[in-house]
Amino acid sequence: MSDLNRCMFIGRLGADPEMRTTQGGEAVANFRIACGWKGKGSEGTEWVPVVAFGRLAEVCGEFLRKGSQVYIGGTFRTRKWQDRDGNDRWTTEIVAREMQMLGGRRERDGAGQGAPAGDATPGPAPAPWPVPADEPFNDDIPF
């Protein structure tokens, strides 16, 4: 049996992505998405920290805004670091490998901010699973 580290979330951004660059010049985007859950007699929201690197980070910084609904696919990672006082700290986050913007065009463009959900112009329906850019897409219907 082999190991698998794969995470998939659909949620809404709690704030605009925070952008920075590494010492090597690579773009980094950090943001959190709110993902709701329901159980027997209870429900809640989990805040999922996400980090994206390179071109994906640039796209996140350019197009995602607070309230944007997104699909994030990636891997789960816990890393250790030291604070200013030299104390060991740990951060658990999702390293994004793919991102798909969801919701209507007005929502993605920011025009739908604060507007009732029924007023947003619906965009194309998202694919159930994002197709990686390096895989050919077969548009034939199998039935």
Residue, then its C-alpha position, 0 to 999 in steps of 0.5 A: m500500500s502506498d501513501l496518499n496526501r491529497c486534499m480538496f476543499i471548496g470554500r470562500l476566502g476570508a480576506d484578500p490573499e496576502m502576497r509576498t516573494t521569496q528571497g529567490g523571487e518566487a511569488v507566494a500567496n497566503f489566504r484562508i478559506a471557510c469551509g462549512w460542515k454539517g453533522k448530526g444536529s450540529e454544523g460549523t465552519e473550519w478555516v483552512p489555511v492555504v499557501a500557493f507558490g509561483r504562477l499559481a500564487e500570482v493568479c490567486g493574488e490577481f483574481l481572488r478577493k474576500g468572499s470569492q468561492v474557490y476549489i483548492g486541490g493540494t497537499f497537507r503540510t505541517r512545517k516548523w519555524q521559530d518566532r522572534d523569541g526563538n520559540d519553536r512553532w508549527t504551522t499546518e496548511i494546504v499547499a495548493r497545486e490547483m485552484q478553480m474559481l467558482g461562482g458567477r462572473r459578477e462575483r469573480d469580478g467583485a461587482g456582486q459584492g453585497a448583492p443578493a445571490g440571485d442577482a449574480t450572473p451565473g458563469p459556466a458550471p465548473a467541471p466536477w474535477p479540474v483537468p490538469a493543464d498538461e492532460p489532453f481534454n476529450d470533449d466527446i460524450p461517452f453515451 
